[in-house]
Each structure stands twice: as structure tokens, then as C-alpha cells.
Amino acid sequence: MTPTLMFDLTGPLALSGWVLLAATPLAPRIALPLGGVAIPLLLSVAYAVSAALWLPGAPGGFDSLANVMTLFTQPGPTMTGWVHYLAFDLLVGAWQVRDARARGVPHLAVVPCLFLTLMLGPVGLLSYLALRTLWTRKVVFA
């Protein structure tokens, strides 16, 4: 497995998970288990494989900004970091969908938060938490 091959496989896999999360109301029995559990688990396996293959002995580290920059100058460690983002952001998106369903937040209101989570991770999480707070307190959407 090369970093390029892993990139070519994991990107479309993650994107399919996001599409499934966005489409959850259309096929709830399939979309959420697949997009919110199975695909994040596959990405987590890819992360574990990537970390085992490319982090040991890689130059750099996590103890300073300079070392992080050195670590991510190599394709393998950079791919490892990328799969980390893919897996965790998708897990956060899946949590948003589940949490919104449990709290009665309309799915269409969550979709923009999912997009922000896909593109900007923590900004999407913050936007969902703000939406959830407003919805559950009936401040704006009553």
C-alpha cells in the first residue's frame, strides 16, 4: 500500500459516508449504520494501518511546531494525518445526526452543519452545538 493509493481509496470512501449522513432520512435503516458506523470504522482501520506503516521512524514528531512540520513533509505521515481527519470528522458528523434525531432537531437544519464539519471540522461542530442549543431552547425556531 502506498500513501497515494490510500489517499485514492479513503477520500471517496469518506465522501460516501458524508452523502449517506446527509441522506439519512431517505434510507434510515441503511444510511446511518453505513455512513455513521461502518465507514468510520473502515477509515479507523486505514488510520491504524497508516500509522503502523508510516509513523515509526518518521522524521519529526508532535512535541513542537517545527517537528510537526517536519513530520508532515513526508507522504506517509501526511496521509496518516489526513485519514485521522477523515475518520474523526465523519464520526463527529454521525454523532450530530444521531444527537439531532434524539433531540428533535430537523435533519434539514443539520445538513449545513454536516457540510461545515466536512470542510472545517470544529466549525461544523460549533455550528451544530449552536443550532441544537437554539432549537432545544426554542429561542429562534419556536
Disulfide bonds with the S-S distance in Angstrom:
none
